[in-house]
């Protein structure tokens, strides 16, 4: 089973896993401009709350990678 950044095991079809995969995908974009453009597009589709949630997850992923 996939494991979230907080250690929770989830189904690969879960919303939580989809969210984390999306955050990883955005964080892996090569430039800041590309990441900002993607998030701006999402803000129009899903709202600023979802973008903030993705930013928090991206930050947590970055912090985990930095300390690994």
C-alpha positions in Angstrom: 0.0 0.0 0.0 1.2 3.5 -0.7 2.4 5.5 2.3 1.7 9.2 2.8 4.3 11.7 4.0 2.9 11.3 7.5 3.4 7.6 7.4 -0.3 6.7 6.9 -0.9 3.7 4.6 -3.7 4.5 2.1 -5.3 2.8 -0.9 -3.8 3.9 -4.2 -7.2 5.0 -5.4 -7.8 7.3 -2.4 -8.1 11.1 -2.6 -5.2 11.4 -0.1 -2.9 9.5 -2.4 -4.1 11.5 -5.5 -3.4 14.7 -3.6 0.1 13.7 -2.6 1.0 12.5 -6.1 -0.3 15.8 -7.5 1.8 17.8 -5.0 4.9 15.7 -6.0 4.2 16.3 -9.7 4.0 20.1 -9.2 7.0 20.2 -7.0 9.0 18.3 -9.6 8.5 20.9 -12.3 11.8 22.4 -13.3 11.1 26.1 -12.7 9.4 28.2 -10.2 7.4 29.9 -13.0 6.0 26.6 -14.1 5.0 25.6 -10.6 3.3 29.0 -10.1 1.5 28.7 -13.4 0.2 25.2 -12.5 -1.0 26.4 -9.1 -2.6 29.5 -10.6 -4.5 27.3 -13.1 -5.7 25.1 -10.2 -6.8 28.2 -8.2 -9.2 29.1 -11.0 -10.6 25.5 -11.2 -10.6 24.4 -7.5 -10.2 27.6 -5.4 -7.4 29.1 -3.3 -8.0 26.7 -0.4 -6.9 23.7 -2.5 -3.9 25.6 -3.8 -2.8 26.4 -0.2 -3.4 22.7 0.7 -1.1 21.7 -2.2 1.5 24.2 -1.1 1.6 22.8 2.4 2.0 19.3 1.1 4.7 20.4 -1.3 6.6 22.1 1.6 6.3 19.0 3.7 7.6 16.8 0.8 10.5 19.2 0.4 11.3 19.2 4.1 11.3 15.4 4.1 13.6 15.3 1.2 15.9 17.8 2.7 16.3 15.8 5.9 16.6 12.4 4.2 
